[in-house]
Amino acid sequence: MNVFDFALKMELDGKAYYEKLAAETTLTGLKTIFGRLAADEQKHFDTIKAMEAGAAGAMADTGVLEEAKNVFQGLMGDKDILGGLKKQLDAYRYAMKIEADSVRLYEDMAKREKTAGTAQLLLKIAEEEKKHYNIMENLYDFVLAPQNYLAWGEFSNLKEF
């Protein structure tokens, strides 16, 4: 399997995984985010397919990170949803692994690429994959936030009233 075939498979697997997450969630905002992530993976697939065919590819920027910020702000006020999200922790962690692997792959492909334009396009895909990783990491951290708190030593000796 050559590098392009591997990258194409990774993108299709990522798309299928985000579609699965979208189908499993009941939250409209998360459905939207996962749907947009799946669409981005399809966009990456199409771009890589064009590069493999020798076409000078171009790719539009993604807006999924900004959209995700708005969804997370909406989720901050609803503490009742955390129970449902906690069931998906392993899924979010796996998505983070997929995205990290994708970043490494595209950065490695860009280093090996002889054509400057193609290398830039591969680095652009890597940057989008970093944004995807950031979204999944923020979702993972959001779900774990109630468990992770700082017990300050300065206040540990105060008596409760």
N, C-alpha and C positions, 0 to 999 in steps of 0.2 A: 504494500500500500504506500503510495507516494504521499508527500506532505499535503498536497492539495486535497487528496481523497480523505486523509485523516481530518483536515480542517473542516471539510464539508460534512463529514459524519458528526463531528463535534457540534457543529451549528444545528444540524437536524436534531440531534439528541437534546441539545439545550432548548430548542424550540418545543419539542415534545414534552420536556420536563416542565417548562413554564406553563404550557397549556394544561398539563395535569394539575399543577398547583392552582391555576385559575379555576378549574372545574371543581376542585375540592374545597375552596373557600366560599363562605357565605357573605363575606364583606365586599360590597360593591367596589370600594376603593382599591382593595387588594386584587380583586378580579381585573380591574383596569390596569394596574401596574404589571401583573403577570402577563396579561394580554399584550401590553406594549413591549415587555421584554421578549416575548415570543415573536412579535413582529420584527423587533430589532435583530433577533437571531436569523429570521428569514432574510432580512436585508443583508446581513453579513454573508449568508449562504449565496445569495444572488451575486454579490460583489465578488466573492471568491471564485464562483463558477465563471464569471466573466473574465477574471484574471487568468484562470486556467486555460480559457479558450484563446487567450492572447489579446483580449480587448483592453484598451486603456480604461480602467474603471474609475468611477466617481461614486461618492456615497454622501447622502444628505446626513446632516448632524441629527442626533437623537435629542428629544426633549423629555425623555422618561425620567431623568434625575429631578428636574424641576417639578414634574407632575408628582413624583413620589414624595417630595418634600411637603407638598400640599396635603397629600393623603396622610402622611405621618402626623402633621399638625392636627388634623381632624381626629386621628386615633388617640392622641394624647389625652383628650378629655373623657374618653370612654374606657374606664378601667374594667368593665364587665367583659370586654372582648378578649382579655389576656388569656383566659382559660382555653378558649378555642385555638388561639395562636400557639400556645405552648405545645399542643399536640404536634405541631409542624416543625419543631426545633431541628430535628434531624434533617428534614427536607431543606430547611434554610441553610444549614451547615453544608449539606451536599451541594447545593446550588453555589455556595461560596467556593467550594473546591473546584467545581466545573469552571467557574469564571476565572479563578486564579490559574488553572491549567491553560485556559484559552489565552490569557494575557501572555504567559510564558511562550506558548507556541507562536503567537503572532509576532512577538518581539524577536524571537529566534529566526523566524522566516524573514523578517525585515532585515536582520543583520546579514543574512545570506543572499538577499536579493541584489542583483546587479543594477537593475533599473531603478533610478531614484524615485520616479513617480509611483511605481508599484510598492517600493519600500515605504513611502509616505502613507499610502493607502493602508498597508498592513499595520502601520503604527497607529493610524486613525481607528482601525478596528480594535486594536489593543486598548486604546484609550476608552472606547465605548464599553469594552468588556470590564475595564476597571470601574466604570460608572455602575455597571450591573453588579459587580462585586460590592461596591459601596452601598447600594440599595439593599442587597440581601444582608450585609453585615449590620446595617442600621436596623433592619427588621428584627434580626436575631438579637441585637442588643436591646431593642425596645421591649421585646418579650421577656428578657432576663433582667431588666432594670429593677423590678421590685425585689429580686433576690440579691442584687449586688448593691450594697450600700456601705458607706464608710462610717465606722464607729470611731469617732474621734477620741483619742486618748486623753485630751484635755478635759473632756466632759465625763469621763468614765467614773470619776470619783464623786460626782454630784449625787445627792440624795434626791429621790423622787418624792414629790409631795402628794 
